[in-house]
Amino acid sequence: MKIQSVLLTAVLLSCVSAYGGEPGRMMARLQHIKAELNLSSTQEAQWNKAIERARAAKETSQLNRQQIRAAVQAELTKSEPDLRALAALKDNFRQQRASLHQAVREEWLVLYDLLSPAQKALVKEKMQHRLTRMEQFKQCRG
């Protein structure tokens, strides 16, 4: 069960990442999976909650990256940039990103817990397909 939950999270987060990617393509993948799952109203509500949490996390991460960029630029205008301050800022944002990632993951795991055995079997099939594709891509890249 734990491995399935981790893999589900990996598959869904590869579609809705808080850290970038191609939103249109990711959303298309998610909509395809969603349509196949034929969600109940309770599952649909949780799906929407997970999507919104992921979008909010992505926006926060983008803002954090902009703040880091601005802080670096500001420090570089100084005769002696404070690299410790920059490192501390980046560490703070890294911790925040980890918390956001965990919150998004938890929303997807709540959805997984709501799925029927047939829906979980479909998710498993999608995960196996995704892992196979990732392995093929890895082999092609050498």
PyMOL commands that set and color helices and strands:
alter all, ss='L'
color gray80, all
select helices_A, chain A and resi 2-15+23-37+41-76+83-114+117-141
alter helices_A, ss='H'
color red, helices_A
deselect
rebuild
show_as cartoon
